Each structure stands twice: as C-alpha cells, then as structure tokens.
Amino acid sequence: MSEERFASAWDAIEDTREDAENMKLRSQLMMSLKGHIARTGMSQTQAAQIFGVTQPRVSDLVRGKIDLFSLDMLVNMATAAGLHIELRILDVA
C-alpha cells in the first residue's frame, strides 16, 4: 500500500487545491494576529478596538475558529494592527 504525502494538513483535508491554499493563507494570518496580541500583551478588548471588530470576534480569532473569517477580514484586521503582509507566489512544479 502506498502512502500519499501532503505538503500541509490543509492539502490533506480540503477537497480542492484552491480551498487548501485559501485555508493556508487564512491560518497564517490568524496565527500572526494571535501572535501580535500575545507579543504586545493587549487584552481582547484592546485588540478589538485596534482591529476594528468586536471582542467576541477577537475571541473567535484567538480560539482558532478559522471558518468564521474570510481572507478579506483577516487582511483588514492585520492592516489595522499595523502589520505588513507580503505574498509570495510560486509556480507549481
């Protein structure tokens, strides 16, 4: 029996490559925002004010509820937090 290998967990669990790529980007943005909150020591209420969302939305972010966030929303939150986002696109071999 051959074992299929995946570059990421998202590649293994998502139905399409497009969905997997979307989830990879969303998870990276969420981890960066969660890390920013931890590094700066801000409360969820403070983060909500800075990110332009409600405190329950920050709670969802911190708890990793990825299905509740679009790429657009996460980019907006990261930008509001003063984070710079870079995107790298590679040809698939």
C-alpha positions as CSV (number, residue, x, y, z in Angstrom):
1,M,0.0,0.0,0.0
2,S,1.5,3.4,-1.0
3,E,1.2,6.3,1.4
4,E,0.2,9.6,-0.1
5,R,2.2,12.6,1.3
6,F,1.0,16.1,1.6
7,A,2.8,19.4,1.9
8,S,0.4,20.6,4.6
9,A,-2.5,19.3,6.6
10,W,-4.7,21.6,4.5
11,D,-3.7,19.8,1.4
12,A,-4.8,16.5,3.0
13,I,-8.2,17.6,4.3
14,E,-9.5,20.1,1.8
15,D,-11.4,19.0,-1.3
16,T,-9.6,21.2,-3.8
17,R,-6.2,22.9,-4.1
18,E,-8.0,26.2,-4.2
19,D,-9.6,25.6,-0.8
20,A,-6.3,24.3,0.6
21,E,-4.5,27.4,-0.5
22,N,-7.2,29.7,0.9
23,M,-7.0,27.9,4.3
24,K,-3.2,28.1,4.4
25,L,-3.4,31.9,3.9
26,R,-6.2,32.3,6.5
27,S,-4.4,30.2,9.1
28,Q,-1.1,32.1,8.6
29,L,-2.9,35.4,9.1
30,M,-4.8,34.2,12.1
31,M,-1.6,32.9,13.7
32,S,0.2,36.2,13.0
33,L,-2.7,38.2,14.6
34,K,-2.8,35.9,17.6
35,G,1.0,36.2,18.0
36,H,0.7,40.0,17.7
37,I,-1.9,40.1,20.5
38,A,0.4,37.9,22.7
39,R,3.6,39.9,21.9
40,T,2.0,43.2,22.7
41,G,0.2,42.0,25.8
42,M,-3.0,43.6,24.7
43,S,-6.4,42.4,26.0
44,Q,-9.0,41.1,23.7
45,T,-10.9,44.3,24.2
46,Q,-7.9,46.4,23.2
47,A,-7.3,44.2,20.2
48,A,-10.9,44.6,19.1
49,Q,-10.7,48.3,19.2
50,I,-7.4,48.3,17.2
51,F,-8.6,45.7,14.7
52,G,-12.0,47.4,14.2
53,V,-14.0,44.4,15.3
54,T,-15.9,43.3,18.4
55,Q,-14.3,41.5,21.4
56,P,-16.2,38.3,20.6
57,R,-14.6,38.3,17.1
58,V,-11.2,38.5,18.7
59,S,-12.1,35.6,20.9
60,D,-13.1,33.6,17.8
61,L,-9.7,34.5,16.3
62,V,-7.7,33.5,19.4
63,R,-9.7,30.2,19.6
64,G,-8.8,29.4,16.0
65,K,-12.3,29.5,14.6
66,I,-11.0,29.8,11.0
67,D,-14.3,29.1,9.4
68,L,-15.6,32.4,10.7
69,F,-13.0,34.6,8.9
70,S,-12.6,35.5,5.3
71,L,-9.2,36.4,3.8
72,D,-10.5,40.0,3.4
73,M,-11.5,40.3,7.0
74,L,-8.1,38.9,8.2
75,V,-6.2,41.2,5.9
76,N,-8.2,44.2,7.2
77,M,-7.5,43.2,10.8
78,A,-3.8,42.7,10.2
79,T,-3.5,46.1,8.4
80,A,-5.4,47.8,11.2
81,A,-3.0,46.2,13.7
82,G,-0.1,47.8,11.8
83,L,1.2,44.5,10.4
84,H,2.7,44.4,6.9
85,I,1.5,41.5,4.7
86,E,3.7,40.1,1.9
87,L,2.5,37.5,-0.6
88,R,4.8,35.1,-2.5
89,I,3.5,33.2,-5.5
90,L,5.4,30.2,-6.9
91,D,4.8,28.2,-10.0
92,V,3.7,24.6,-9.2
93,A,6.4,22.2,-10.4
